């Protein structure tokens, strides 16, 4: 939260000032949380019942502002009935993307299969006055990638 203020008065004389607490942009909050998540250590509770001990000796003890975890996340690449996760086998992915929607990440390194097929869809649509849209039907080649 940050402080934001606005001046009131004749010709901006700031005879009266109104201030409030303002949230930062949502994208900034998300980025800060992701940074904390990426750097979060696995910890166990100390015998005193108050402090946390990092599982790895090379990590400094966390502060009150650090994000920590005690259990490893489930492996979402494989099906897990306990957590209700279906895994990523058969999931459609983006074969050209290097981002999180790309086949390399979504398919967990198992690779993907490429399928090309023909689809009929509306094309060359035009608006006819008044209130009608007329389209042609075109055959288009579509390619999808699915995780192995």
N, C-alpha and C positions, 0 to 999 in steps of 0.2 A: 504494500500500500504506500502511496506517496501523497503528499499534501498538494492540493490545487486551490488557488484562490482567485477571486474576481473582485475588482474594485467597483464601487458604486459612488456616484456623486456627480456634481455639475462638471461637464467638460472633462471627465476622467480624473477629477481631483483626488479620488480615493478617500473621500471623507468617511466612507464605510467600506469595510472589506469583509467578504463572506468567504470562508474557507471550508474545505471538506476533504475527506480521505478518498482517494481515487485508486481504483484497481488498474494495474498495468494491462497492456494488450494481452489477449488470451494466448496468442502465439508465443509471446515472451514467457508466460507462465509455463506453457507446454514445453518449451525448449529447456527451461531451467529444471523442470521435473525430469525430462529425459536425460539431461546431464547428470543429475543426482542418481538416477536409475542405473545409468551406464557405469558409474563409479561406485556403486553400493557394495559393501563387503558382506560376506556371510559371517554371522556372529553366533555365539552361544552365551547363555546367561552365566554370570559369575555366581559363586556360592554365597556372596553377600546379599543377593536378591535385588541389587540396584544397578550394578554396572554390567556392561557387555564386553565380551572378549572376542576379538576377530579370530576366525578359524585359522587363517594363515598368519604365521609369525612375522612376516614381512610387512604387514599392514598395521598402521597406527590405530589406536583405539578410537572408535567413532565419537564425535561430539553430539550434542543435543540436536544440531541442525542437519546431521547426516541421515541419509536414507539407508537402512540396513535390512537384511532378510535373514530368516532362520532356517527356512526349508528351500531346497532347490525347486525351480519351476518344473512342472511336468513337461515331458518331451511331446510337443504338439505335432511332430513329424510322424509319429506312429499312433495308431488307434489306441485309445485308452477308455474302456467302458466305465471305470471308476470315476473319471472326470467328465465323461460324455464327449470326448474329443474324437472325431472321426479320422484324424490323420490327414495327410495331404495327397494320398494316392488318388488319382483321377481328378484332382483339382485343376481348374483352368488357370493358366498363368500367361504372362506377357512374354513372348519369346524374344522380343527385341529390347526389353528394359533391363538395365543394370540395377534398378532400384528395388524396393521391397516387394513390388508386384511382379518382378522378374522370375523366370523359371529357376535360376540358380539358387535364389533364396527360398522361394516358396516350396520347391521340391526337395529341399534339404540335401542338395548335392546328388540326388539319385538320377537326375536327368529328366527329360520330358519326351513325349512323342508328338509328332506334328501330323495333323490331319487337314486335308484340303477337300472341300466339297462345294457343290453348286447350290445356291439358294435363290429362290424367286423373291424379289422385293420391289416395292414401288420406287420409281425413279422418274426424272424429268417431270416433276409435278408443276402444275401452273394453276394460278387462281383465275377463275372465270367470274366476271361480274354478273350478278351479285350472289355470293354465298356458296360457291361450289369450287372444289379443288379436283382437278382431273390429273391422274397419274398414268404413266405407262408401267408395265411390268417388265423388269429386266432380270436376267440371270447373272448373278454375281458370284465370283469365286471367293470363298471365305476360308481362312486358315485359323485353326485353333491349336494351342499347345496344351497338353494335359500332363500332369506329373506322373512319373512311373511309380 
